Amino acid sequence: MGLFDRLRGDEGPRVAFFGIDGVPYSLVSDHPDQFENLTALAEEGSAGPIDSIVPPESSACWPSLTTGVNPGETGVYGFQDREVGSYDTYVPMGRDVQATRVWDRVADDGRDATVLNVPVTFPPQRNVQRMVSGFLSPSVGDASFPDELGDYLDGIDYRIDVNAKLGHDEDKTDFIEDAHETLDKRFEAFKHYVQEDDWDLFFGVFMTTDRVNHFLFKHYEEDGKYQEEFFEFYRKVDDYLGQLREMLPEDVTMMVASDHGFTSLDHEVHFNEWLQQEGWLSYEDDDHDSLGDIADDTRAYSLIPGRFYINLEDREPRGSVPQDEYEAVRDELQAELEALEGPDGEKVADRVVTKEEAFRGDHDDIAPDLVVIPNHGYDLKAGFKGSDEVFGLGPRNGMHSFDNASLFVDDPDVRVSDVDLFDIAPTMLDLMDVDYERGEFDGSSLV
């Protein structure tokens, strides 16, 4: 039972959700000896691999996971989005998420939510019991509500994110140490507020797992120099999740999930360089570093990760492709993307998805026309500064995957089969006995 367990009368069952950003299910299932607690959770409850969303990028994934709807409804498509009717771009934050979050539904039901470190939630909401925003927040103080939460987090030297720049060094020692320290503080805060036991929904995210995967995943998959350090980090993650499970009162169902899978990275693909070489994209002059620098004759451009936009007349400010040629031009680009091969002769794209297949909703006016879902090994880039080569390799050796995300639920009656991120929010609400309209979600409850 929680340290401050209290009688809750008829307020209903509760859920504690712990996000493990970017953890592939196969990492756990292939190494039960390294993940004793998650393995026990799978055996005693329900678990399995699930699909992410299009595109499988954290800035788009977490809004979809926490709302149960696709980017056409959330209005967030990636780390960088384009303003409607403009070439200006912006980094989406919490206020840009247009759909209803699961904790908003809990609050509307008259119940309390504690929300800690969820990406794309800045600035913190004030309709929940407490929130510290996650990824992209400027500081702990600015990201915390109420003030007492920020004071506590500052007092334990809480960190919103790991220092990812340390991962760029060939020697990963400082990065690994920083990752452990960030993880430790995250667990300390989670432990503290789990044991406060005055919430109905606890929603907290460990994002350091994603950071470690970006810089150490190939060491894991290929028996590299830092493989043992990789497992040491994950044994700690598993231990912390086990401790949190032990703290939960009997009326709480524990859920653990990732927003996408992971795989080793072999090649970065600089798609705007490819578009330029293939005659799709050109710039006004040699001094270019943003979308606004493209020339009037540009037919297509790309934003990360693998999102492609036709430079369409009457939609883009200087659109060069007439409306009546849209389908033919898009088909041409799709065919070229599907045929693109990497340095090893393998296809870059597992598939190329059209906007109609992937997105629907009231906020699909900035949806990409095509999205490339890459084969494992290809990381899709899209800068506007230009690069000498289409294919390259940077400091990261791990990349996101659409498949093989994770879901664990401490309830043997939950079905984890043919599942994607959209199913998590309605499942959470069903476990809490919170009413909702079935048609409000792109997914469905697994209960």
LINFEN-V46286 format. One record per residue. N is the residue number from 0. RES is the residue in one letter. SS is DSSP state (helix for helix, strand for strand, loop for the rest). PSI is psi in degrees with one decimal (* if undefined). BURIAL is + if it has 9 or more other C-alpha atoms within 8 Angstrom, else -. Layout:
BEGIN
N:RES:SS:PSI:BURIAL
N:RES:SS:PSI:BURIAL
END
This chain:
BEGIN
0:M:loop:154.2:-
1:G:loop:156.6:+
2:L:loop:-36.9:-
3:F:loop:42.3:-
4:D:loop:137.2:+
5:R:loop:158.8:-
6:L:loop:133.4:-
7:R:loop:-0.1:-
8:G:loop:-127.6:-
9:D:loop:24.3:-
10:E:loop:-13.1:-
11:G:loop:165.8:-
12:P:loop:162.1:+
13:R:strand:165.4:+
14:V:strand:138.2:+
15:A:strand:113.9:+
16:F:strand:130.3:+
17:F:strand:115.8:+
18:G:strand:137.6:+
19:I:strand:84.9:+
20:D:loop:123.9:+
21:G:loop:15.3:+
22:V:loop:117.2:+
23:P:loop:143.5:+
24:Y:helix:-35.3:+
25:S:helix:-28.0:-
26:L:helix:-40.4:-
27:V:helix:-49.2:+
28:S:helix:-28.4:-
29:D:loop:-11.5:-
30:H:loop:63.1:-
31:P:loop:-26.2:+
32:D:loop:-25.5:-
33:Q:loop:-20.0:+
34:F:loop:65.7:+
35:E:helix:-39.1:+
36:N:helix:-43.1:+
37:L:helix:-33.4:+
38:T:helix:-41.7:+
39:A:helix:-39.6:-
40:L:helix:-40.1:+
41:A:helix:-41.6:+
42:E:helix:-36.6:-
43:E:helix:-18.5:+
44:G:loop:-126.0:+
45:S:strand:146.8:+
46:A:strand:161.0:+
47:G:strand:171.2:+
48:P:strand:146.1:+
49:I:strand:163.8:+
50:D:strand:152.2:+
51:S:loop:-146.6:+
52:I:loop:175.3:+
53:V:loop:117.6:-
54:P:loop:154.6:+
55:P:loop:67.8:+
56:E:loop:134.2:+
57:S:helix:-38.4:+
58:S:helix:-27.1:+
59:A:helix:-33.6:+
60:C:helix:-46.7:+
61:W:helix:-39.8:+
62:P:helix:-38.3:+
63:S:helix:-41.4:+
64:L:helix:-40.5:+
65:T:helix:-6.1:+
66:T:helix:-22.7:+
67:G:loop:15.8:+
68:V:loop:163.1:+
69:N:loop:168.8:+
70:P:helix:-23.2:+
71:G:helix:-24.3:+
72:E:helix:-39.4:+
73:T:helix:-30.0:+
74:G:loop:8.2:+
75:V:loop:121.4:+
76:Y:loop:-10.8:+
77:G:loop:-171.5:+
78:F:loop:-26.6:+
79:Q:loop:127.2:+
80:D:strand:162.6:+
81:R:strand:136.6:+
82:E:loop:144.9:+
83:V:loop:130.4:-
84:G:loop:23.1:-
85:S:loop:162.5:-
86:Y:loop:3.4:+
87:D:loop:141.2:-
88:T:strand:161.9:+
89:Y:strand:161.9:-
90:V:loop:113.2:-
91:P:loop:137.8:+
92:M:loop:-175.9:+
93:G:helix:-38.4:+
94:R:helix:-16.3:+
95:D:helix:-10.8:+
96:V:loop:115.2:+
97:Q:loop:-11.4:+
98:A:loop:167.0:+
99:T:loop:123.6:-
100:R:loop:155.3:+
101:V:helix:-35.4:+
102:W:helix:-23.6:+
103:D:helix:-39.2:+
104:R:helix:-38.6:+
105:V:helix:-44.0:+
106:A:helix:-40.3:+
107:D:helix:-22.9:-
108:D:loop:5.1:-
109:G:loop:19.4:-
110:R:loop:169.2:+
111:D:loop:143.7:+
112:A:strand:136.9:+
113:T:strand:123.2:+
114:V:strand:113.8:+
115:L:strand:116.4:+
116:N:strand:31.4:+
117:V:strand:127.8:+
118:P:loop:148.9:+
119:V:loop:51.8:+
120:T:loop:10.1:+
121:F:loop:137.7:+
122:P:loop:161.1:+
123:P:loop:141.1:+
124:Q:loop:154.1:+
125:R:loop:8.9:+
126:N:loop:3.5:-
127:V:loop:168.4:+
128:Q:loop:-46.9:+
129:R:strand:148.8:+
130:M:strand:134.4:+
131:V:strand:122.3:+
132:S:strand:157.3:+
133:G:loop:-139.6:+
134:F:loop:129.3:+
135:L:loop:1.5:-
136:S:loop:141.3:+
137:P:loop:-31.9:-
138:S:loop:161.7:-
139:V:helix:-43.4:+
140:G:helix:-45.8:+
141:D:helix:-26.7:-
142:A:helix:-1.4:+
143:S:strand:139.4:+
144:F:strand:132.2:+
145:P:loop:-175.8:+
146:D:helix:-34.2:-
147:E:helix:-32.3:-
148:L:helix:-46.2:+
149:G:helix:-38.6:+
150:D:helix:-43.8:+
151:Y:helix:-46.9:-
152:L:helix:-40.9:+
153:D:helix:-36.0:+
154:G:helix:-25.3:-
155:I:loop:8.5:-
156:D:loop:44.0:-
157:Y:loop:147.2:+
158:R:loop:135.0:+
159:I:loop:-34.7:+
160:D:loop:159.0:+
161:V:loop:158.4:+
162:N:loop:92.1:+
163:A:helix:-23.8:-
164:K:helix:-27.1:-
165:L:helix:-26.5:+
166:G:helix:-13.6:+
167:H:helix:-18.3:+
168:D:loop:144.5:-
169:E:loop:-39.8:-
170:D:loop:114.0:-
171:K:loop:7.3:+
172:T:helix:-49.5:-
173:D:helix:-37.9:-
174:F:helix:-45.8:+
175:I:helix:-41.4:+
176:E:helix:-43.2:-
177:D:helix:-37.5:+
178:A:helix:-42.6:+
179:H:helix:-44.1:+
180:E:helix:-40.0:-
181:T:helix:-43.8:+
182:L:helix:-42.7:+
183:D:helix:-43.9:-
184:K:helix:-35.7:+
185:R:helix:-46.1:+
186:F:helix:-40.4:+
187:E:helix:-42.4:-
188:A:helix:-43.7:+
189:F:helix:-46.2:+
190:K:helix:-44.5:+
191:H:helix:-48.5:-
192:Y:helix:-23.8:+
193:V:helix:-41.6:+
194:Q:helix:-12.5:+
195:E:helix:-34.7:+
196:D:loop:31.1:+
197:D:loop:27.9:-
198:W:loop:158.7:+
199:D:loop:-35.6:+
200:L:strand:122.5:+
201:F:strand:125.9:+
202:F:strand:105.0:+
203:G:strand:147.2:+
204:V:strand:127.2:+
205:F:strand:106.3:+
206:M:loop:-14.5:+
207:T:helix:-24.9:+
208:T:helix:-41.6:+
209:D:helix:-43.4:+
210:R:helix:-45.6:+
211:V:helix:-41.1:+
212:N:helix:-38.2:+
213:H:helix:-33.1:+
214:F:helix:-12.3:+
215:L:helix:-0.7:+
216:F:helix:-38.2:+
217:K:helix:-31.1:+
218:H:helix:-36.3:+
219:Y:helix:-49.7:+
220:E:helix:-25.6:-
221:E:loop:25.1:-
222:D:loop:47.0:-
223:G:loop:-175.7:+
224:K:loop:-38.0:-
225:Y:loop:25.3:+
226:Q:helix:-44.0:+
227:E:helix:-38.8:-
228:E:helix:-36.5:-
229:F:helix:-50.0:+
230:F:helix:-35.3:+
231:E:helix:-43.0:-
232:F:helix:-45.6:+
233:Y:helix:-27.7:+
234:R:helix:-35.8:+
235:K:helix:-43.1:-
236:V:helix:-47.8:+
237:D:helix:-41.8:+
238:D:helix:-43.9:+
239:Y:helix:-40.8:+
240:L:helix:-36.8:+
241:G:helix:-42.5:+
242:Q:helix:-42.1:-
243:L:helix:-38.9:+
244:R:helix:-40.5:-
245:E:helix:-27.7:-
246:M:helix:-19.5:+
247:L:loop:135.4:+
248:P:loop:167.5:-
249:E:loop:-21.9:-
250:D:loop:10.5:-
251:V:strand:131.7:+
252:T:strand:127.4:+
253:M:strand:133.7:+
254:M:strand:140.3:+
255:V:strand:130.8:+
256:A:strand:154.8:+
257:S:loop:161.4:+
258:D:loop:-16.1:+
259:H:loop:169.9:+
260:G:strand:-166.0:+
261:F:strand:153.8:+
262:T:strand:168.3:+
263:S:strand:150.7:+
264:L:loop:125.0:+
265:D:loop:-35.5:+
266:H:strand:132.5:+
267:E:strand:142.1:+
268:V:strand:114.0:+
269:H:strand:92.5:+
270:F:helix:-32.8:+
271:N:helix:-30.3:+
272:E:helix:-41.6:+
273:W:helix:-44.4:+
274:L:helix:-39.2:+
275:Q:helix:-44.7:+
276:Q:helix:-31.1:-
277:E:loop:3.6:-
278:G:loop:11.9:-
279:W:loop:-28.7:+
280:L:loop:137.2:+
281:S:loop:165.6:+
282:Y:strand:157.9:+
283:E:loop:-35.2:+
284:D:loop:-176.8:-
285:D:loop:-14.0:-
286:D:loop:85.7:-
287:H:loop:141.2:+
288:D:loop:9.4:+
289:S:loop:167.2:+
290:L:helix:-35.1:+
291:G:helix:-10.7:-
292:D:helix:1.6:+
293:I:strand:152.1:+
294:A:loop:164.6:+
295:D:loop:-26.2:-
296:D:loop:3.8:-
297:T:loop:133.1:+
298:R:loop:-23.0:+
299:A:strand:153.6:+
300:Y:strand:168.7:+
301:S:strand:146.4:+
302:L:strand:153.3:+
303:I:loop:151.9:+
304:P:loop:109.2:+
305:G:loop:28.2:+
306:R:strand:132.1:+
307:F:strand:136.4:+
308:Y:strand:129.3:+
309:I:strand:133.9:+
310:N:loop:81.8:+
311:L:strand:133.5:+
312:E:loop:137.3:+
313:D:loop:0.3:-
314:R:loop:-56.3:-
315:E:loop:149.8:+
316:P:loop:-37.1:+
317:R:loop:50.1:-
318:G:loop:133.0:+
319:S:loop:-14.7:+
320:V:strand:116.1:+
321:P:loop:150.2:+
322:Q:helix:-39.1:-
323:D:helix:-4.8:-
324:E:helix:1.7:-
325:Y:helix:-53.0:+
326:E:helix:-43.1:-
327:A:helix:-41.6:-
328:V:helix:-42.2:+
329:R:helix:-41.1:+
330:D:helix:-39.6:-
331:E:helix:-45.7:-
332:L:helix:-41.7:-
333:Q:helix:-43.0:+
334:A:helix:-40.5:-
335:E:helix:-38.0:-
336:L:helix:-41.3:+
337:E:helix:-27.5:+
338:A:helix:-12.8:-
339:L:loop:129.7:+
340:E:strand:148.7:+
341:G:loop:-177.7:+
342:P:loop:-26.1:-
343:D:loop:6.8:-
344:G:loop:5.5:-
345:E:loop:150.4:-
346:K:strand:134.4:+
347:V:loop:-43.2:+
348:A:strand:128.0:+
349:D:strand:-40.3:+
350:R:strand:160.2:-
351:V:strand:119.7:+
352:V:strand:134.5:+
353:T:strand:161.0:+
354:K:helix:-34.3:+
355:E:helix:-31.3:-
356:E:helix:-34.1:-
357:A:helix:-30.0:+
358:F:loop:141.8:+
359:R:loop:143.4:+
360:G:loop:-177.7:-
361:D:loop:-9.9:-
362:H:loop:39.0:+
363:D:loop:14.0:+
364:D:loop:-16.6:-
365:I:loop:18.0:+
366:A:loop:141.1:+
367:P:loop:149.7:+
368:D:loop:-32.2:+
369:L:strand:147.7:+
370:V:strand:128.3:+
371:V:strand:123.1:+
372:I:strand:111.3:+
373:P:strand:154.9:+
374:N:loop:156.5:+
375:H:loop:135.8:-
376:G:loop:-14.4:+
377:Y:strand:122.4:+
378:D:strand:124.3:+
379:L:strand:118.4:+
380:K:strand:165.7:+
381:A:loop:48.1:+
382:G:loop:164.9:+
383:F:loop:6.3:+
384:K:loop:-17.2:-
385:G:loop:151.0:+
386:S:loop:158.2:-
387:D:loop:-30.5:-
388:E:loop:151.8:-
389:V:loop:-42.0:+
390:F:strand:136.3:+
391:G:strand:-168.7:+
392:L:loop:127.5:-
393:G:loop:-158.5:-
394:P:loop:-15.6:-
395:R:loop:148.3:+
396:N:loop:10.8:+
397:G:strand:150.4:+
398:M:strand:160.6:+
399:H:strand:152.0:+
400:S:strand:150.2:+
401:F:loop:-37.7:+
402:D:loop:170.6:+
403:N:loop:25.6:+
404:A:strand:173.6:+
405:S:strand:146.2:+
406:L:strand:127.9:+
407:F:strand:131.9:+
408:V:strand:129.7:+
409:D:loop:58.8:+
410:D:loop:113.1:+
411:P:loop:-12.5:+
412:D:loop:-3.6:-
413:V:loop:136.4:+
414:R:loop:120.0:-
415:V:loop:84.0:+
416:S:loop:130.0:-
417:D:loop:56.8:-
418:V:loop:148.5:+
419:D:strand:-178.3:+
420:L:loop:-30.8:+
421:F:helix:-18.5:+
422:D:helix:-14.2:+
423:I:helix:-45.5:+
424:A:helix:-49.9:+
425:P:helix:-31.7:+
426:T:helix:-43.6:+
427:M:helix:-45.4:+
428:L:helix:-39.7:+
429:D:helix:-41.6:+
430:L:helix:-26.0:+
431:M:loop:-0.6:+
432:D:loop:38.1:-
433:V:loop:125.3:+
434:D:loop:147.8:-
435:Y:loop:162.2:-
436:E:loop:130.1:-
437:R:helix:-33.0:-
438:G:helix:-0.5:-
439:E:helix:-12.9:-
440:F:loop:151.5:+
441:D:loop:-18.2:+
442:G:loop:-172.3:+
443:S:loop:156.9:+
444:S:loop:143.1:+
445:L:loop:2.6:+
446:V:loop:*:-
END
